[in-house]
Amino acid sequence: MASISTTANVHAPAAPSGRTAPRHAPHSVWTGARIFAVLFIAVLLEMVSQWVKNAYPQYPAAGGIISTFAILTLLSPGLYLIFWLRDARTLRYTMIAGSAFLLANQLVNLTGHLAALNAWPVLGNDSALHDPVRWFCLVAGLVLLLASLYFTLLTTIRAESQLRSERVELVNEVERTRRLTNALIEKDNVYRAAIAQAGAIPYRIDWASKTYTFFDDRIYALTGRSPDELTFDYLQSMTEDVRYIGPLAGVPADEVRDLIDNRAVRNWHREYKFKTKSGEERWLSDSSVEVVSPNGLVVETVGLMMDITERHREDEAIQRNERYFRALTENAQDLITVLNLDGTIRYESPSIKHILGYDPDELLGRNVFDLIHPDDRGRVLRTLLEGLSNPASVHRIEFRCKHADGSWHKLESIGRGMSIDSELDGAVINSRDITDRESLERQLMQSQKMEGIGRLAGGVAHDFNNLLTAIMGYCEFAMEDVPEDSTLHVQMEQILEASSRAADLTRQLLAFARKQIAEPRNVDLNYLTQNLEKMFRRLIGEDIELKTCTSIETPIAYVDPGQFEQVLVNLVINARDAMPQGGKLTIEIATTILDEEYVAYHPEVKAGEYVMLAVSDTGFGMTDDVRTHIFEPFFTTKEDGKGTGLGLAMCYGIVKQFGGHIWVYSEVDRGTTFKVYLPRIHGEAANLPGRRAAMPAKGGNETILLVEDESLVRSITVQTLVERGYTVLEAPGGFDAIEIAAKHAGPIHLLLTDVVMPKMSGREIAEQLKPRHEHLKVLYMSGYTEDAIVHQGELQKGIAFLPKPFTPEALARKVRNVLDQVSEVARA
């Protein structure tokens, strides 16, 4: 444990080497001079005493009295020296001995004046030894006193020299002490200022009394409590959520509190939460150290308390942000990668598992360029270097990255350099797997391209059908005037055959463009497919095995049966052509459910129940490039003269027209499967119409208003109807038709009008004429229609329609059929 010792080092001047300094040395040489003067006076008094004795022998007592004063004067400095030099044993004994001899001399001298003592041996005045003894004592005493005086003066001089040296040393020591004191005061002020600036509150714990002493009143404002309330027990028990740091880290707070109470722990470093008197929660940092006495006992603990509430709140905010951003990173669907400057992977988010199939820790330390497609590494490296050189800029790039299963996935990445400090230099990159998105984009582009081609095809078919109508009509009229066995008649038949084939092409174009008029109904695809099976066997030949798998559940779809037959026949013919050496052809009908997962990869599809028609072959298959163009009109892989390239385009248009979709799956040298999905209908299937033999069309005498902007079609139509007995009022446009109808006095039985015309459509003409002609019936004709008489490709209920191109016979039959229906309605 840390501790502080209370033992102080006291620095005092050392005594001169070789002798012991006197306890109380004379203060100056002047003191010695005074002693010498006293001794001089004592000697002078003694001489005066002797002179009085010799000059006035009749007064011996006077000389004795003066001599006594001399002795006392002589003894006074001796006693002084004996007091001050009591530690100097030699001088003391010498002074005592000298004083004793002088006293003896005085006593001997006094005995000479006392009659009672004259007879004493040695001391008596009559004794022969009286004067020798007296003079011996006097001389011995004077010698000893003079020796003491000499040594005293010598000692005084030495003491003065030593005192002067000690005084200099003392002055220096005082100066050093002053500087040290000033330095300590300055350090103390610095420490106090630093502690105050840091917001720390110093305290001391006296373990003998278990009391806290605080050296800053801020503790009372911080806790909201008075000094009497901040007792040892309260301060040790007010802590909550204690976090010990250092040797006590990890020890339960209750155990540490018991150790403190038992004085087993006297210092600590901890952070804890407490509640102020007002109930506010605050955090304190408490660090302490032991103070050890000279005998090694811990007497107290000193420490610092610091309010760290704001820091703790900031730390909590940082931790919350860290948890938040970590949660964002670890739960992000996009891939987040952190790279070092050399491309080494420092971090991978967990999303890499579902994007590229790797565990995040599996790639740490690997170079990112090991995963990038060789053809893309150069671009990625240049982009990375640009980002590192300019961290403020954001860079975007697309590249291929290797999946854990060995496949290549297309990633779209956006990143920027990091230059916060040397440890974080590198780049952070967000990546998204766009493999599926690119596939969907290609599908969308393909769909949009097909839609554009369809609109173009519809416009071409409209004009082309008008021309075919005129060609086929005039050719039939010409054939009526030419003998059947003539060469010209045969040539005209070839013209009709070619026109018929051209009409088939335009119908296929219209089917692809979804402009063909359909008459849909609920159709059982099992029944329809089984009815066509015999024809399929004749189409494919004997070297191809045909297998038909019908659905267990009734597969009803809302389609035009004739158009759906075209789809099925085209798919069978394409499968046959893909197997020139024979193989296996499978037609499968089934009901299925397309869920949201399927829809996610096929954006044109809506989730729900569907009827599936699958046509599979074991032929040579097709490449991905061919597969992307397979539904485009006039695209074909067949030899010249063996295909128009409109069959699959027509299938595509028909399926789309009925709310379905068609997909192709193919592998080279393994075969192809076309899957057609049509919305499933829950209900009864309508009976398929039977085929009846065509009868020659009858004529009539009704009045027909013909509106056609194409002069060739209008001309052949007028000729056809007039030859069959009808009265025809012809008009090149809508306004002309309304004017002609207004001027005509008789009834108009039928309005025969083109649908698509400039300025006014056929539907608008009919709506203006019907109020004036109560029994007027309408027959529309067109090479293709917009939304005038159809709704989502289906003919509106009660609408009579004749598609172009048509033959005069077909025109006459349709007109007669509409007029007869009118007559029946009128009779009813």
Buried (B, 14 or more C-beta within 10 A) or exposed (E): EEBBEEEEEEEEBEEEEEEEBBEEBBEEEEBBEBBBEBBEBBBEBBEBBBEBBEEEEEEBEEBBEBBBBBBEBBBBBBEBBBEBBEEBEEBBEBBBBBBBBBBBBBBBBBBBBEEEBBEBEEBBBEBEEBEEBBEBBBEBBBBBBEBBBEBBBEBBEEBBEBBEEBEEEEEEBEEEEEEEEEEEEEEEEEEEEEBEEEBBBBBBBBBEEEEBEBEBEBBBEBBBBEEEEBBBEEBBEBBEEBBBEEEBEEEEBEEBBEBBBEEEBBBBBBBBBBEBEEEEEBBBBBBBBBBBBEEEEBBBBBBBBBBBBEEBEEEEEEEEEEEEEEEEBEEBEBBBBBBBEEBBBBBBBBBBBEBBBBEBEBBEEBBBBEBBBEEBBEEBBEBBEEBBEEBEEEBEBBBBBBBBEEEBBBBBBBBBBBBEEEEEBBBBBBBBBBBEEEEBEEBEEBBEEBEEBBEEBBBBBBEBBBBBBBBBBBBBBEBEEBEEEEEEBEEBEEBBEBBBEBBEBBBBBBBBBBBBBBEBBBBBBBBBBBEBEEEBEEBBEEEBEBEBEBBEEBBBBBBBBEBBBBBBBBBBBBBBBBBEEBBBBBBBBBBBEBEEEEBEEBEEBEEEEBBBBBBBBBBBBBEEEBBBBBBBBEBBBEEEEEBBBBBBBBBBBBBBBBBBBBBBEBEEEEBBBBBBBBBBBEEEBBEBEEEEEEEEBBBBEBBBBBBBBBEBBBBBBBBBBBEBEBBBBBBBBBEBBBEBBEEBEEEBBBBBBBBBBEEBBBBBBBEBBBEEBEEBBBBBBBBBBEEBBBEEBBBEEEBBBBBBBBBBBBBBBBBBBBBEEBBEEEEE
